[in-house]
Amino acid sequence: MSVIDEGATDALQAALAAEHAALWSYGLAVAFLDPAERAQARDDAEAHRTLRAAVETTLSQIGARAVSAQPSYATPQPVVDAASAAALAVVAETDALGAWRSVLERTTDRPLRQAALDALTEGTLRCARWRVVVGSPPAIPVFPGL
Amino acid sequence: MPRGLVPDVTGPDPAPGALSRRRVLTGLALAPVVLVALPGCSAMADDGPDPLVALADAARADAALAAAVVAAEPGLAERVDPLRDARTAHAAALDAEVARQAGDPAPASAPAPAPAGPPVPADAGLPALRSAVEASAAAAAGAALDLPVERAGLVASVSACCATYAAVLG
């Protein structure tokens, strides 16, 4: 039985907020990306949709009210072309990595840590692919989530 | 409802009311046992090696292997040098955490020099490196599940980084 205390619940809400933001970001980015990258963005958005649903289910199971998505988000720079769209994907993935690492640091529950580690690991690969598109070496973050 | 993150879960306050009183009573009953057991526990904790030492050694070994792979086949430098840099940074961060836990004011003067890797056949280099970094990812992943919260994030990041290199080198 996983016991999710208040600290871990807060961290999960932050992870959910990051997943909401990532989905919104991919929705915007996909309109500007080149066709090959658009397919990548759709796959990545699907992964975030799955994660978001899993977090919402877990929060519901413990009787917590899941945070909602915001109607829109402020992007660090205007998204006007393929390059700025890919840069937004890097930001979204980087933010999500931070949120998932934080879940690991806010719980001692092994199954929850495993789930957060899986999210961190899969997100690192997504982040790396977009960093290749943007051309920001090293592609793979050295300390994902830091 | 979609599947959750964990199979069987309960929230912050699973057993309000009468149960909490029972838990208090249980706690009191167990208290003497815990007090007796404490010295033994702390002794065990002191005796065991810091699990991060092995992870730091693995990071140094991976960095040395990466360097050997590039030495044998310089054309791989662009793919492998970032991995060598990452594993060197992992070793430094893990050493620093080991030193912090041990109460050293600063990380041990100079980290042990990376062991000279075994000679790497030019054509076997990349698969060997991939296997090594995959094993490092698994070791760090296992440790990240049980470490104290202040160390879990660092070790999880090391695992995620290694797993991703294993994925792209494969």
Chai-1 contact restraints between the chains, C-beta under 6 A:
chainA,res_idxA,chainB,res_idxB,connection_type,confidence,min_distance_angstrom,max_distance_angstrom,comment,restraint_id
A,M1,B,D8,contact,1.0,0.0,6.0,A-B,restraint_1
A,M1,B,T10,contact,1.0,0.0,6.0,A-B,restraint_2
A,S2,B,V6,contact,1.0,0.0,6.0,A-B,restraint_3
A,S2,B,V9,contact,1.0,0.0,6.0,A-B,restraint_4
A,V3,B,T10,contact,1.0,0.0,6.0,A-B,restraint_5
A,I4,B,G11,contact,1.0,0.0,6.0,A-B,restraint_6
A,D5,B,P12,contact,1.0,0.0,6.0,A-B,restraint_7
A,E6,B,P12,contact,1.0,0.0,6.0,A-B,restraint_8
A,A53,B,P2,contact,1.0,0.0,6.0,A-B,restraint_9
A,A54,B,G4,contact,1.0,0.0,6.0,A-B,restraint_10
A,A54,B,L5,contact,1.0,0.0,6.0,A-B,restraint_11
A,T57,B,M1,contact,1.0,0.0,6.0,A-B,restraint_12
A,T57,B,P2,contact,1.0,0.0,6.0,A-B,restraint_13
A,T57,B,G4,contact,1.0,0.0,6.0,A-B,restraint_14
A,T58,B,G4,contact,1.0,0.0,6.0,A-B,restraint_15
A,T58,B,L5,contact,1.0,0.0,6.0,A-B,restraint_16
A,T58,B,V9,contact,1.0,0.0,6.0,A-B,restraint_17
A,Q61,B,G4,contact,1.0,0.0,6.0,A-B,restraint_18
A,Q61,B,V9,contact,1.0,0.0,6.0,A-B,restraint_19
A,I62,B,V9,contact,1.0,0.0,6.0,A-B,restraint_20
A,I62,B,G11,contact,1.0,0.0,6.0,A-B,restraint_21
A,G63,B,G11,contact,1.0,0.0,6.0,A-B,restraint_22
A,R101,B,G153,contact,1.0,0.0,6.0,A-B,restraint_23
A,L104,B,A152,contact,1.0,0.0,6.0,A-B,restraint_24
A,L104,B,G153,contact,1.0,0.0,6.0,A-B,restraint_25
A,L104,B,A156,contact,1.0,0.0,6.0,A-B,restraint_26
A,E105,B,V149,contact,1.0,0.0,6.0,A-B,restraint_27
A,E105,B,A152,contact,1.0,0.0,6.0,A-B,restraint_28
A,E105,B,G153,contact,1.0,0.0,6.0,A-B,restraint_29
A,R110,B,L145,contact,1.0,0.0,6.0,A-B,restraint_30
A,P111,B,V6,contact,1.0,0.0,6.0,A-B,restraint_31
A,L112,B,V6,contact,1.0,0.0,6.0,A-B,restraint_32
A,R113,B,L145,contact,1.0,0.0,6.0,A-B,restraint_33
A,A115,B,L5,contact,1.0,0.0,6.0,A-B,restraint_34
A,A115,B,V6,contact,1.0,0.0,6.0,A-B,restraint_35
A,L117,B,A141,contact,1.0,0.0,6.0,A-B,restraint_36
A,L117,B,A144,contact,1.0,0.0,6.0,A-B,restraint_37
A,L117,B,A156,contact,1.0,0.0,6.0,A-B,restraint_38
A,L120,B,A156,contact,1.0,0.0,6.0,A-B,restraint_39
A,L120,B,A160,contact,1.0,0.0,6.0,A-B,restraint_40
A,T121,B,A160,contact,1.0,0.0,6.0,A-B,restraint_41
A,T121,B,A163,contact,1.0,0.0,6.0,A-B,restraint_42
A,T124,B,A160,contact,1.0,0.0,6.0,A-B,restraint_43
A,T124,B,T164,contact,1.0,0.0,6.0,A-B,restraint_44
A,L125,B,T164,contact,1.0,0.0,6.0,A-B,restraint_45
A,L125,B,A167,contact,1.0,0.0,6.0,A-B,restraint_46
A,A128,B,T164,contact,1.0,0.0,6.0,A-B,restraint_47
A,P138,B,P82,contact,1.0,0.0,6.0,A-B,restraint_48
A,I140,B,T164,contact,1.0,0.0,6.0,A-B,restraint_49
A,V142,B,A86,contact,1.0,0.0,6.0,A-B,restraint_50
A,V142,B,A89,contact,1.0,0.0,6.0,A-B,restraint_51
A,F143,B,S157,contact,1.0,0.0,6.0,A-B,restraint_52
A,P144,B,S157,contact,1.0,0.0,6.0,A-B,restraint_53
A,P144,B,A160,contact,1.0,0.0,6.0,A-B,restraint_54
A,P144,B,C161,contact,1.0,0.0,6.0,A-B,restraint_55
A,G145,B,S157,contact,1.0,0.0,6.0,A-B,restraint_56
A,L146,B,S157,contact,1.0,0.0,6.0,A-B,restraint_57
